[in-house]
Amino acid sequence: LPAVERPEIDPSNPAFRPLETITTPRDVLSAPLKIELLAGGVLELTGTISLGSSLAFADEVEARGDYIETIRLNSPGGSVENALASAALVREKGYATVVEDGALCASSCPLILASGAVREVAPKGSVGVHQIYAGAEDAERIGPAQAMSDTQIVTARIARHFETMGVSPSLWLH
């Protein structure tokens, strides 16, 4: 395949300085995922997606599913497995997803954003995607071949998820 052409980066363009638009404090984003039901059928997810987050999300949907219409996201990401499980439930229920002005949806969070029946990112909302990788610690712990294999499997699952959600995997791969 041909190499991916990199876009020119203009440091004076606000689009290339997304951190300037995030208004949520870092300590709130780095805290474990907080799930809060708001007025108007909005279920807000704020913080890091960690082990067990998808179970807590499923419990909240089970308890309040008929009222929920929109999932509001504000997360730096975290556990890919938990994001994929939550994303499947968002799609199954037909919820909309939104990233509002000042909010962040990065790393594994866009997996949930992509699953919305309707997806919206406000002009000053920030969405960040990146490819996963096996860090040096992973390679030391399980061996480089297994670390590479695990990374490739997760990469394929993420690309397949985006394609299933109607989002071109090239968005993430680029």
C-alpha positions in Angstrom: 0.0 0.0 0.0 1.2 3.5 -0.5 2.4 5.5 2.5 -0.1 7.6 4.3 0.5 11.3 3.6 0.8 13.3 6.7 -1.2 16.6 6.9 0.7 19.8 7.3 0.5 21.0 10.8 -0.1 24.7 11.3 0.7 25.5 15.0 -1.4 28.7 14.8 -4.5 26.7 13.9 -6.6 25.9 17.0 -7.4 22.5 15.4 -3.8 21.4 16.1 -4.0 22.5 19.7 -6.9 20.5 21.1 -5.7 20.5 24.7 -6.4 24.3 24.8 -10.1 23.6 24.4 -10.4 20.9 27.2 -11.9 22.5 30.3 -12.2 19.4 32.5 -9.5 19.3 35.2 -6.9 16.5 34.7 -7.6 15.0 38.0 -11.3 14.5 37.1 -10.3 12.9 33.8 -7.8 10.6 35.4 -10.2 9.5 38.1 -12.1 6.2 37.7 -15.2 6.5 35.4 -18.1 8.3 37.0 -21.5 7.6 35.5 -24.2 10.1 36.2 -27.8 10.4 35.0 -28.7 13.9 34.1 -31.9 15.6 33.0 -33.2 15.1 29.5 -32.2 11.5 29.2 -28.5 12.2 29.3 -26.1 9.6 30.8 -22.8 11.3 31.4 -19.5 9.2 31.5 -16.6 11.2 32.9 -13.1 9.9 33.7 -10.9 6.9 32.9 -12.5 3.7 31.5 -11.1 1.0 33.7 -11.6 -2.7 34.5 -15.3 -3.0 35.5 -16.4 0.2 33.9 -18.5 -1.7 31.3 -20.3 -3.6 34.1 -21.1 -0.4 35.9 -22.4 1.1 32.7 -24.5 -2.0 31.9 -26.0 -1.8 35.5 -26.9 1.8 34.9 -28.5 1.1 31.6 -30.4 -1.8 33.1 -31.7 0.4 35.9 -32.5 3.5 33.7 -32.4 2.3 30.1 -35.9 3.5 29.1 -35.0 7.1 30.2 -31.6 7.3 28.5 -31.4 8.8 25.1 -27.9 10.2 24.9 -24.5 9.2 26.2 -22.3 12.3 27.0 -18.6 11.4 26.9 -15.7 13.1 28.7 -12.9 10.6 29.0 -9.2 10.1 28.2 -10.0 6.5 27.4 -8.5 3.4 29.1 -9.5 -0.2 28.9 -10.2 -1.2 25.3 -12.1 -4.3 26.4 -14.4 -2.2 28.6 -14.9 0.5 25.9 -15.8 -2.2 23.3 -18.3 -3.8 25.7 -19.9 -0.4 26.5 -19.9 0.5 22.8 -21.8 -2.7 22.0 -24.5 -1.8 24.5 -24.8 1.8 23.2 -25.4 0.5 19.7 -27.8 -2.2 20.9 -29.9 0.4 22.7 -29.7 3.0 19.9 -28.4 5.8 22.0 -26.9 9.0 20.6 -23.4 9.9 21.7 -22.0 13.4 22.2 -18.8 15.1 23.1 -19.6 18.7 24.2 -17.5 21.8 24.2 -14.6 21.6 26.6 -14.8 17.8 26.8 -12.3 15.1 25.8 -12.9 11.7 24.1 -9.6 10.1 23.5 -7.8 6.7 23.2 -10.5 4.0 23.7 -13.4 6.6 24.3 -13.9 7.1 20.5 -14.9 3.4 20.3 -18.0 4.4 22.4 -18.5 7.6 20.4 -18.5 5.7 17.1 -21.2 3.4 18.4 -23.8 6.1 18.7 -26.9 5.9 16.5 -26.3 9.7 16.1 -22.8 11.1 16.9 -22.0 14.7 17.6 -18.8 16.5 18.5 -19.2 20.1 19.5 -16.9 22.6 17.8 -14.7 22.9 20.9 -14.9 19.2 21.9 -11.7 17.2 21.5 -11.5 13.7 20.0 -8.1 11.9 20.0 -7.3 8.6 18.3 -4.1 6.7 18.2 -2.9 3.2 17.3 -2.2 0.9 20.2 1.2 -0.5 20.8 2.9 -3.0 23.1 5.1 -1.2 25.6 8.5 -2.3 26.7 7.0 -3.6 30.0 4.5 -5.8 28.1 7.2 -7.2 25.9 9.4 -8.0 28.9 6.6 -9.6 30.8 5.1 -11.8 28.0 7.8 -11.7 25.3 8.0 -9.6 22.2 6.3 -12.1 19.9 3.3 -12.4 22.2 3.1 -8.6 22.7 3.1 -8.1 18.9 0.5 -10.7 18.4 -1.7 -9.2 21.1 -1.3 -5.7 19.6 -2.3 -7.0 16.1 -5.4 -8.8 17.5 -6.6 -5.7 19.3 -5.8 -3.5 16.3 -8.0 -5.8 14.1 -10.8 -5.8 16.6 -10.8 -2.0 16.7 -10.7 -1.6 12.9 -13.6 -4.1 12.7 -15.6 -2.2 15.3 -15.2 1.0 13.5 -16.2 -0.6 10.2 -19.3 -2.2 11.8 -20.3 1.2 13.3 -20.1 2.8 9.8 -16.8 4.7 10.6 -14.0 4.2 8.1 -11.1 2.4 9.9 -8.8 4.7 7.9 -9.8 7.5 10.3 -8.1 5.6 13.2 -5.3 4.0 11.1 -4.3 7.4 9.7 
